Each structure stands twice: as structure tokens, then as C-alpha cells.
Amino acid sequence: MKSKLGQIDKALREKILLVEHSGITITINAKSEITGLKLSAEVLQRPHEKIERDVLNAIQQATKKSHDAMNEEAKKLTQGMNIPGLM
């Protein structure tokens, strides 16, 4: 069981997702660890408040995508295991 959990953890860390929103690119893994952030040149021309809103929206989208990927990965790796309260 412990080795299976280790496999899940490793798979989640290695699953890298890219999310693009309004010229902002966020790199995040399936453990919701943001590993990169890129802003296009156009983003830097926007008003400060708009940049903040766009970055926040991009982070929220990336986090949701990460959670979805985490649930999918956990489902695949725990098939056949009877873990109470898990999914």
C-alpha cells in the first residue's frame, strides 16, 4: 500500500500541465505545485489591476485543471483497491 501511494505521489509530481489565459501561461503539476509563470509582452501593457485579475484567473484555472488531473490519476492508480472514503 505504501509503495502504491509513493507511485501516486510520483505520478502526480511528474504530470505537468500548461494553462494559458489572456497571454499568461502557467505550468503546474498534478499536485497543484506551480512550477512556471510566463507573461506575454501584451500582458505588461495592460493596467495593473487587469494584470492582477488575469493572473488570478489563470491561477484558478490551473489549480482546477491540476485537481481534475489529480483525481483522474488517483482513480487510475487505485483501481481495485478498497480504500474507504477515497472517491
N, CA, C and O of each residue as an XYZ file, in Angstrom:
348
protein
N       0.836     -1.195      0.000
C       0.000      0.000      0.000
C       0.876      1.254      0.000
O       0.604      2.212     -0.723
N       1.943      1.236      0.828
C       2.826      2.388      0.896
C       3.511      2.643     -0.448
O       3.672      3.788     -0.870
N       3.909      1.558     -1.110
C       4.565      1.724     -2.409
C       3.578      2.263     -3.449
O       3.961      3.032     -4.330
N       2.332      1.868     -3.347
C       1.301      2.365     -4.266
C       1.104      3.874     -4.064
O       0.960      4.623     -5.030
N       1.100      4.304     -2.802
C       0.957      5.731     -2.519
C       2.167      6.505     -3.032
O       2.032      7.628     -3.518
N       3.338      5.906     -2.924
C       4.544      6.522     -3.466
C       4.463      6.658     -4.974
O       4.909      7.656     -5.541
N       3.887      5.645     -5.625
C       3.703      5.691     -7.078
C       2.744      6.817     -7.463
O       2.970      7.537     -8.435
N       1.685      6.952     -6.693
C       0.700      8.006     -6.955
C       1.365      9.372     -6.812
O       1.202     10.240     -7.670
N       2.115      9.561     -5.726
C       2.787     10.830     -5.484
C       3.741     11.167     -6.634
O       3.760     12.296     -7.125
N       4.521     10.190     -7.052
C       5.479     10.391     -8.147
C       4.745     10.740     -9.448
O       5.149     11.650    -10.172
N       3.676     10.012     -9.733
C       2.905     10.266    -10.957
C       2.313     11.675    -10.950
O       2.287     12.342    -11.984
N       1.842     12.126     -9.799
C       1.249     13.459     -9.699
C       2.298     14.548     -9.897
O       2.035     15.557    -10.552
N       3.474     14.346     -9.335
C       4.553     15.330     -9.492
C       5.040     15.404    -10.938
O       5.425     16.470    -11.419
N       5.018     14.264    -11.625
C       5.543     14.210    -12.988
C       4.533     14.642    -14.049
O       4.913     14.940    -15.182
N       3.259     14.677    -13.692
C       2.232     15.087    -14.663
C       2.222     16.616    -14.731
O       1.744     17.289    -13.818
N       2.752     17.142    -15.820
C       2.884     18.587    -15.991
C       1.770     19.103    -16.901
O       1.499     18.540    -17.961
N       1.140     20.177    -16.464
C       0.027     20.774    -17.193
C       0.363     22.221    -17.550
O       0.979     22.934    -16.758
N      -0.041     22.644    -18.731
C       0.109     24.037    -19.150
C      -1.268     24.662    -19.261
O      -2.177     24.083    -19.856
N      -1.417     25.838    -18.691
C      -2.684     26.559    -18.782
C      -2.378     27.951    -19.317
O      -1.525     28.657    -18.778
N      -3.078     28.342    -20.379
C      -2.906     29.669    -20.966
C      -4.205     30.447    -20.816
O      -5.293     29.945    -21.100
N      -4.060     31.684    -20.363
C      -5.230     32.546    -20.184
C      -4.798     33.994    -20.403
O      -3.963     34.515    -19.664
N      -5.359     34.629    -21.400
C      -5.121     36.057    -21.664
C      -3.637     36.419    -21.728
O      -3.223     37.437    -21.174
N      -2.844     35.600    -22.394
C      -1.421     35.895    -22.539
C      -0.561     35.465    -21.369
O       0.631     35.771    -21.322
N      -1.157     34.759    -20.431
C      -0.439     34.267    -19.252
C      -0.374     32.751    -19.351
O      -1.389     32.091    -19.572
N       0.819     32.205    -19.187
C       0.995     30.755    -19.230
C       1.489     30.283    -17.874
O       2.503     30.762    -17.365
N       0.763     29.340    -17.299
C       1.144     28.762    -16.012
C       1.465     27.296    -16.224
O       0.723     26.570    -16.884
N       2.583     26.874    -15.655
C       2.968     25.471    -15.644
C       2.725     24.974    -14.225
O       3.198     25.566    -13.255
N       1.982     23.879    -14.118
C       1.599     23.345    -12.808
C       1.613     21.826    -12.900
O       1.338     21.261    -13.959
N       1.932     21.165    -11.794
C       1.852     19.704    -11.820
C       0.539     19.269    -11.174
O      -0.217     20.101    -10.673
N       0.277     17.982    -11.188
C      -1.000     17.470    -10.678
C      -1.072     17.483     -9.153
O      -2.088     17.091     -8.579
N      -0.002     17.931     -8.491
C      -0.044     18.132     -7.040
C      -0.302     19.600     -6.711
O      -0.154     20.031     -5.567
N      -0.691     20.361     -7.739
C      -1.001     21.794     -7.614
C       0.214     22.643     -7.257
O       0.076     23.693     -6.630
N       1.396     22.195     -7.650
C       2.610     22.978     -7.435
C       2.898     23.764     -8.716
O       3.187     23.180     -9.761
N       2.816     25.072     -8.625
C       3.096     25.913     -9.786
C       4.601     25.928    -10.002
O       5.368     26.281     -9.106
N       5.011     25.540    -11.204
C       6.436     25.438    -11.499
C       6.900     26.473    -12.513
O       8.096     26.579    -12.784
N       5.977     27.231    -13.071
C       6.372     28.257    -14.028
C       5.265     29.256    -14.284
O       4.079     28.946    -14.172
N       5.682     30.471    -14.631
C       4.740     31.543    -14.954
C       5.383     32.409    -16.028
O       6.497     32.904    -15.853
N       4.677     32.590    -17.140
C       5.177     33.439    -18.224
C       4.105     34.450    -18.592
O       2.921     34.125    -18.681
N       4.542     35.674    -18.801
C       3.649     36.741    -19.226
C       4.080     37.196    -20.610
O       5.262     37.444    -20.847
N       3.130     37.306    -21.517
C       3.462     37.801    -22.856
C       3.711     39.308    -22.778
O       3.351     39.959    -21.797
N       4.321     39.838    -23.809
C       4.610     41.279    -23.852
C       3.326     42.104    -23.769
O       3.308     43.178    -23.168
N       2.249     41.589    -24.380
C       0.976     42.328    -24.346
C       0.433     42.465    -22.924
O      -0.173     43.479    -22.578
N       0.652     41.449    -22.116
C       0.146     41.479    -20.737
C       0.728     42.679    -19.998
O       0.021     43.355    -19.251
N       2.002     42.939    -20.204
C       2.675     44.011    -19.476
C       2.224     45.404    -19.905
O       2.551     46.389    -19.244
N       1.479     45.494    -21.003
C       0.956     46.778    -21.476
C      -0.390     47.111    -20.821
O      -0.878     48.235    -20.936
N      -0.972     46.153    -20.150
C      -2.295     46.341    -19.541
C      -2.189     47.123    -18.229
O      -1.120     47.207    -17.624
N      -3.316     47.689    -17.805
C      -3.339     48.335    -16.488
C      -3.050     47.305    -15.382
O      -3.372     46.123    -15.503
N      -2.445     47.791    -14.328
C      -2.034     46.946    -13.201
C      -3.170     46.066    -12.684
O      -2.977     44.872    -12.452
N      -4.343     46.648    -12.506
C      -5.483     45.898    -11.963
C      -5.902     44.763    -12.899
O      -6.274     43.682    -12.443
N      -5.841     45.013    -14.198
C      -6.211     43.983    -15.188
C      -5.204     42.833    -15.142
O      -5.590     41.667    -15.227
N      -3.932     43.153    -15.010
C      -2.904     42.110    -14.910
C      -3.173     41.239    -13.689
O      -3.124     40.012    -13.774
N      -3.457     41.873    -12.555
C      -3.734     41.117    -11.324
C      -4.922     40.181    -11.512
O      -4.861     39.015    -11.121
N      -6.005     40.685    -12.109
C      -7.202     39.858    -12.344
C      -6.890     38.692    -13.268
O      -7.300     37.558    -13.016
N      -6.157     38.981    -14.347
C      -5.832     37.930    -15.313
C      -4.923     36.861    -14.706
O      -5.112     35.671    -14.954
N      -3.940     37.284    -13.914
C      -3.051     36.310    -13.258
C      -3.860     35.453    -12.287
O      -3.692     34.234    -12.249
N      -4.725     36.075    -11.512
C      -5.559     35.327    -10.570
C      -6.448     34.327    -11.302
O      -6.559     33.176    -10.879
N      -7.082     34.748    -12.391
C      -7.920     33.833    -13.174
C      -7.107     32.679    -13.745
O      -7.563     31.535    -13.747
N      -5.912     32.973    -14.226
C      -5.052     31.920    -14.776
C      -4.669     30.915    -13.692
O      -4.660     29.709    -13.936
N      -4.354     31.409    -12.502
C      -4.004     30.514    -11.389
C      -5.199     29.651    -11.011
O      -5.045     28.454    -10.768
N      -6.381     30.242    -10.959
C      -7.580     29.471    -10.618
C      -7.851     28.385    -11.654
O      -8.203     27.263    -11.291
N      -7.691     28.704    -12.934
C      -7.888     27.701    -13.984
C      -6.846     26.591    -13.876
O      -7.166     25.413    -14.035
N      -5.602     26.973    -13.604
C      -4.528     25.983    -13.483
C      -4.774     25.064    -12.292
O      -4.568     23.853    -12.384
N      -5.211     25.635    -11.185
C      -5.482     24.836     -9.990
C      -6.620     23.855    -10.241
O      -6.545     22.697     -9.829
N      -7.672     24.309    -10.913
C      -8.784     23.407    -11.230
C      -8.319     22.277    -12.139
O      -8.649     21.114    -11.910
N      -7.556     22.618    -13.165
C      -7.042     21.598    -14.085
C      -6.148     20.605    -13.334
O      -6.174     19.406    -13.610
N      -5.368     21.108    -12.398
C      -4.497     20.258    -11.590
C      -5.310     19.304    -10.712
O      -4.995     18.117    -10.620
N      -6.343     19.822    -10.077
C      -7.195     18.973     -9.228
C      -7.890     17.897    -10.052
O      -7.987     16.746     -9.626
N      -8.369     18.273    -11.230
C      -9.006     17.292    -12.114
C      -8.014     16.197    -12.505
O      -8.355     15.014    -12.510
N      -6.788     16.598    -12.832
C      -5.751     15.629    -13.209
C      -5.384     14.739    -12.026
O      -5.146     13.544    -12.195
N      -5.339     15.326    -10.820
C      -5.017     14.556     -9.622
C      -6.084     13.492     -9.376
O      -5.763     12.341     -9.081
N      -7.337     13.876     -9.495
C      -8.423     12.915     -9.290
C      -8.380     11.798    -10.325
O      -8.589     10.631     -9.993
N      -8.112     12.149    -11.563
C      -8.034     11.156    -12.639
C      -6.871     10.186    -12.416
O      -7.024      8.975    -12.577
N      -5.711     10.726    -12.046
C      -4.525      9.893    -11.801
C      -4.767      8.968    -10.616
O      -4.444      7.782    -10.675
N      -5.333      9.505     -9.543
C      -5.600      8.700     -8.350
C      -6.595      7.591     -8.669
O      -6.453      6.464     -8.195
N      -7.597      7.915     -9.474
C      -8.597      6.919     -9.859
C      -7.939      5.774    -10.628
O      -8.226      4.605    -10.372
N      -7.052      6.114    -11.574
C      -6.369      5.084    -12.369
C      -5.481      4.204    -11.494
O      -5.457      2.984    -11.653
N      -4.760      4.825    -10.577
C      -3.779      4.079     -9.790
C      -4.384      3.321     -8.613
O      -3.740      2.438     -8.047
N      -5.621      3.661     -8.240
C      -6.233      2.973     -7.102
C      -7.329      1.999     -7.529
O      -8.050      1.472     -6.681
N      -7.460      1.755     -8.824
C      -8.465      0.791     -9.277
C      -8.193     -0.558     -8.623
O      -7.058     -1.034     -8.590
N      -9.237     -1.150     -8.112
C      -9.111     -2.465     -7.491
C      -8.733     -2.410     -6.022
O      -8.801     -3.422     -5.325
N      -8.332     -1.233     -5.541
C      -8.006     -1.102     -4.118
C      -9.276     -0.668     -3.394
O     -10.017      0.180     -3.891
N      -9.523     -1.232     -2.249
C     -10.693     -0.871     -1.465
C     -10.244      0.062     -0.351
O      -9.878     -0.385      0.737
N     -10.273      1.370     -0.632
C      -9.857      2.363      0.350
C     -11.097      3.141      0.772
O     -11.637      3.914     -0.020
N     -11.560      2.948      2.014
C     -12.758      3.644      2.481
C     -12.592      5.161      2.397
O     -11.561      5.709      2.787
N     -13.617      5.821      1.886
C     -13.619      7.274      1.816
C     -12.862      7.854      0.640
O     -12.848      9.073      0.467
N     -12.232      7.022     -0.174
C     -11.495      7.517     -1.335
C     -12.369      7.363     -2.560
O     -12.658      6.244     -2.983
N     -12.783      8.457     -3.122
C     -13.629      8.518     -4.319
C     -14.833      7.721     -4.130
O     -15.672      7.647     -5.028
